[in-house]
């Protein structure tokens, strides 16, 4: 069922993982999809696979930590498709594990430039177009790290807490102008980030967290995609400034 026929969706971090899964779901729902990622080769391949199935796509190279690149990404999307209806600001990275006294300014700047400032930049430029239209829906990607504590993860968790803060503030500003802004907070999902954690010697930590997940498994990327599509759809027309936690019960 093409519930988003003719709509335009922009997704960051779309070369893999949650972003790629969401791009597929938007396309299958009838949307025209701009896929953005810092890895041009990866995101181009992803867009080509979608196009091979008959979907209309636009691959864009964008490092969301660069405000100028973010501005260009949004401009290119609107220039190519003529409008912007939905955005899923998903791009993110993990921090280097370290206690507060041992964290480096370099890692702090790296993580915050992508996970926090990057989402701020994306939302800023997306809103500039959406407010001209008088319509739109934005979903920002936070994390269960945005609502709970985690040893050696303060840099990452701080950024994700910030995402929830800027989401709710902007949601209040634009709800009366036809634009809904929400965020989604994934729990443990099997993505490239999880694979990196395992490769980096954190498998034991992941396994320990998994024992606290009532549903008894890691999430699938398409389960986040479903949540994002719901928040963007008319079925969520009264949902504003909400942080939708998708974690199999971990945080409870």
C-alpha positions in Angstrom: 0.0 0.0 0.0 1.6 3.3 -1.2 0.6 5.5 1.7 3.3 8.0 0.9 2.8 8.1 -2.9 4.6 11.1 -4.4 6.0 12.3 -1.1 9.7 13.1 -0.7 11.9 11.7 2.0 15.5 12.6 3.0 17.5 10.2 5.1 21.0 10.7 6.5 23.3 7.8 7.3 21.4 6.0 4.5 24.3 3.9 3.2 23.8 1.1 5.7 22.0 0.0 8.9 19.0 1.9 10.2 19.2 4.6 7.5 19.3 2.1 4.6 16.4 0.0 6.0 14.4 3.2 6.4 15.1 4.3 2.8 13.7 1.0 1.6 10.6 1.3 3.6 9.9 4.8 2.5 10.4 3.7 -1.1 8.1 0.8 -0.8 5.5 3.1 0.7 5.7 5.2 -2.5 8.0 8.0 -1.5 10.8 9.5 -3.6 14.0 9.0 -1.6 17.2 11.1 -1.2 19.8 8.9 0.5 22.7 10.8 2.1 25.9 9.5 3.6 29.5 10.5 4.1 30.5 7.3 2.1 29.5 8.2 -1.5 30.4 4.7 -2.9 28.2 3.0 -0.3 25.2 5.3 -0.6 25.4 5.3 -4.4 25.3 1.5 -4.4 22.3 1.6 -2.1 20.5 4.1 -4.3 21.2 2.0 -7.4 19.7 -1.1 -5.7 16.6 0.8 -5.0 16.4 2.2 -8.5 16.8 -1.3 -9.9 13.5 -2.1 -8.2 11.8 0.8 -9.9 12.1 3.3 -7.0 13.1 6.9 -7.6 16.2 7.9 -5.6 18.9 10.5 -5.3 22.3 9.6 -3.7 24.1 12.5 -2.0 27.5 12.6 -0.3 27.2 14.5 2.9 29.2 14.7 6.1 26.6 16.0 8.5 29.3 17.6 10.7 29.9 20.1 7.9 27.1 22.7 8.0 27.7 23.8 4.4 27.4 20.2 3.2 24.1 19.8 5.1 22.7 22.9 3.5 23.7 21.7 0.1 22.2 18.2 0.8 18.8 19.7 1.5 19.0 22.2 -1.4 19.9 19.3 -3.8 17.0 17.2 -2.5 14.5 20.0 -3.1 16.0 21.0 -6.4 15.8 17.4 -7.7 12.4 16.4 -6.3 10.7 19.8 -6.0 9.8 19.6 -2.3 10.7 17.9 1.1 7.9 16.1 3.0 9.8 13.8 5.4 13.3 13.7 7.0 14.9 11.0 9.1 18.1 12.5 10.6 19.9 9.3 11.5 23.7 9.6 10.9 25.7 8.9 14.1 28.8 7.4 15.5 29.9 5.8 18.8 32.4 7.4 21.2 35.7 5.9 22.2 35.1 4.1 25.5 36.6 6.1 28.4 35.6 7.4 31.8 34.9 11.1 32.2 38.4 12.0 33.4 40.0 10.2 30.5 37.8 11.4 27.6 39.6 13.5 25.0 38.5 16.8 23.5 39.1 15.3 20.0 36.6 12.5 20.6 34.2 14.8 22.2 34.3 17.1 19.2 34.0 14.2 16.7 31.0 12.6 18.4 29.1 15.9 19.0 29.8 17.3 15.6 27.9 14.3 14.1 25.5 13.1 16.7 24.3 16.4 18.0 25.4 19.4 15.9 24.8 17.3 12.7 21.2 16.7 13.6 20.8 20.4 14.6 22.1 21.4 11.1 19.9 18.9 9.3 16.8 20.0 11.1 17.6 23.7 10.7 17.8 23.5 6.9 14.9 21.0 6.5 12.7 23.4 8.5 13.6 26.3 6.3 11.9 24.5 3.3 9.1 22.9 5.3 7.9 26.1 6.8 7.6 27.6 3.3 5.4 24.6 2.4 3.5 24.7 5.6 3.9 21.0 6.0 6.4 18.2 6.8 7.5 15.7 9.4 10.9 15.2 10.9 12.2 12.3 12.9 15.6 12.7 14.7 17.5 9.6 15.9 18.4 9.6 19.5 19.1 6.4 21.5 18.3 4.7 24.7 21.6 6.4 25.6 19.6 9.6 25.5 17.5 8.5 28.5 19.8 6.4 30.6 23.3 6.2 31.9 26.2 4.1 30.7 29.7 3.9 32.1 32.4 5.1 29.6 29.8 6.4 27.2 29.2 9.9 28.5 30.2 11.6 25.3 27.8 9.6 23.2 25.0 9.7 25.8 25.4 13.4 26.3 24.9 14.0 22.6 21.9 11.7 22.4 20.3 13.5 25.4 20.8 16.7 23.5 19.0 15.3 20.4 15.9 14.8 22.5 16.2 18.3 23.9 16.4 20.1 20.5 13.7 17.8 19.1 11.1 18.8 21.7 12.0 22.4 21.6 11.6 22.6 17.8 8.5 20.5 18.0 6.8 23.2 20.2 7.9 25.9 17.8 6.6 24.4 14.6 3.6 22.2 15.5 1.2 25.1 14.8 2.7 25.6 11.4 1.9 22.1 10.0 5.3 20.5 10.8 5.6 17.6 13.3 8.9 16.8 14.8 9.6 13.7 16.9 12.5 11.4 17.6 13.1 7.7 17.9 15.4 6.0 20.4 16.7 2.6 19.3 17.9 0.1 21.8 20.1 -2.8 20.8 20.0 -3.3 17.1 22.1 -5.4 14.8 23.7 -2.8 12.6 27.2 -1.9 11.5 27.6 0.0 14.8 26.9 -3.2 16.7 29.4 -5.0 14.5 32.0 -2.4 15.2 31.4 -2.7 19.0 31.9 -6.5 18.7 35.0 -6.1 16.6 36.3 -3.6 19.2 36.1 -6.1 22.0 32.8 -5.1 23.4 30.9 -8.3 22.7 30.8 -9.2 26.4 29.2 -5.8 27.2 26.6 -6.3 24.4 25.8 -9.8 25.6 25.4 -8.4 29.1 22.9 -5.8 27.9 21.0 -8.4 25.8 20.2 -10.3 29.0 18.3 -7.2 30.2 16.1 -7.1 27.0 12.7 -8.7 27.9 12.0 -9.5 24.3 15.2 -11.6 24.3 16.9 -10.5 21.1 18.5 -7.6 19.3 16.3 -5.5 17.0 16.1 -5.6 13.3 16.8 -2.4 11.3 13.4 -2.7 9.6 11.8 -2.4 13.0 13.2 1.1 13.4 12.2 1.9 9.9 8.6 1.0 10.7 8.7 3.3 13.7 10.0 6.2 11.6 7.4 5.7 8.9 4.7 5.7 11.5 5.9 9.0 13.0 6.0 10.6 9.6 2.6 9.2 8.5 -0.9 10.7 8.9 -1.5 7.9 11.4 0.7 9.9 13.8 -1.0 13.2 13.1 -1.5 14.1 16.8 2.0 13.0 17.9 4.3 16.0 18.5 7.6 16.2 20.4 7.6 12.5 21.3 10.6 10.3 21.9 9.5 6.8 20.7 11.6 4.2 22.4 12.1 1.0 20.4 14.1 -1.3 22.6 12.3 -4.5 23.3 11.6 -3.4 26.8 15.3 -2.8 27.8 14.7 0.6 29.5 11.9 -0.7 31.6 
